[in-house]
Amino acid sequence: MLAPALRLHWFCAYCFMLNSTVYFAGLIMGGGLRSLLPRRTDLVDALRMFRYYLGVPFAKLTRRKWSHPHFKTRYNALQRAAYFSVPVTGFLLVATGWAIHKPMQFHWLAALFGDFDRETCRREQAPPFS
C-alpha cells in the first residue's frame, strides 16, 4: 500500500503546485498582487482593525454604535496580511517538502531549513548486514 499512497501523495502535491502557479499568475496578470503587498502603515492599520474587532461584541451587547475604521485600499491591513501570507506559506510548504524528499540532491535547500545529519541518513540507507 506504500507505493499507491506515495503516488497519490505526489499527485496531490503536483496538483497543489499547479494550482498555486495558476493562482500566482492570476494575481500578477490581474493586478491583484499590488493590493496584497505590505505597506508602511500596516502596523497602525492592523492595530486599528484589531481594536475594532475586539470592540464589536461589546458594542453589540450594549447596543452602541461601533464605527468601522475607514481605509482607502481594497483590503484592510489584517486581510492584506492574511492574503499575502497564503502564497508565502505555500512556497515554504513546497520548498520544505522538496528539502525533506531529496536532501542529497537539494542539499543547499535542506541547509536553508536547518540541514540534517548526513551520517544518520547514510546508515539508514545502507543495506542490512553490511
N, C-alpha and C positions, 0 to 999 in steps of 0.2 A: 504493500500500500504506500510505501515511501515514494516510489517513482511517480505514480499518478498524483500524489499530493504535491510533490515538488513541481510537476508540470502545471498543475492548477495554480500553485503559488506564483510561479513565474508568468503565467498567462495573466493573472490579475495584476501583477507588478507592471508588466508591459502595457496593459490597458490603462493603469493609473498614470504611467509616464506619458502615454499618448494623449490622454485626456488633459493632463497638466500642460503639455505642449500646446494643444489647441486652445486651452483657456488663456495661457500667457500670450499667445499670438493674437487672440481676440482682444485682449486688454491693450496690446500695443497698437493694433490696427484701428481699434475703435476709439483710441484716445483716452481710455479709462485708466490707464496706468498713471498718468499725471495726477489724477484726482486722488490716487491712493498713496502717493509718496508722502512721507512725513514732512511736516513744516516746523518752523521755529516756534510757532505759537501753540503747538500741540499739547505741551505740558500744561499750560494755563487753561486751554480749552478743555482738556481732559478732566482737570480738577473741577471746572465749572459743570461739566456734564455729570461727573461723579456726585457732586453736591446736589444736582437736580434729581438724579435717580435715587439718592438717599432720602430726599425730602418728599418725593411723590407719595409714598404710603402714608406718611404723617399728614400731609395736606389732604389726602382723601378721607382719612379718619376724622379730621377736624373740619372737613368741608370748606377748606380755604382754597383760594386760587393760588396755584404754584406755577409761575410763568416759566416757559421753556426758554433756555438760552438761545439767542439768535446767532446764526452763522451764515456767512455769505458763500460758503463752499457747499459742494454736493453732499458730503458726508461730514458728520461731526468727528471730533478727534478720536473718540473711542471706537467708532465704526471704522475710521481710517486705519487705526492700529490693528484692529481685528482682521480687516480685509487685506491689509498689507502683509500680515503675518502668515496668511494661508499659503501663498507661493513660496515664501521663505521656508516655512516648515516643510512643505512638500519637497523642496530641493534638498533640505537636510535629511529628510526621510530616505530619499533615493540614494543620496551620497553615502550615508551610513550603511545602508543595505548593501551597496556595492563594496564598500570597505570591508564589511564582515564576510561577504560571499567570496571575494577574491583578494585576500590580504597579501598574497605573494605577488600577484600581478599588479595590484594597485597599492604598493607599499607606501607611496607618497600620500595617498588618500587615507590609508589606515593610520599613518603617522599624524595626520591632521586631527584625527579623533582619538588620540591617545596611544596609538600603536598597540602592539600585542607582543607576547612572549614568543619569539620565533622558535626557541628550543622546545617549548611545550608543543607547539604546532607540529614540528618535525617528528617528535616522539609519538604523537598521536597518529601521524600518517605512516609511520614505519610499519612494515609487515610484521605480523606476530612471529615470535620465536627467532628474532634475528639477533 
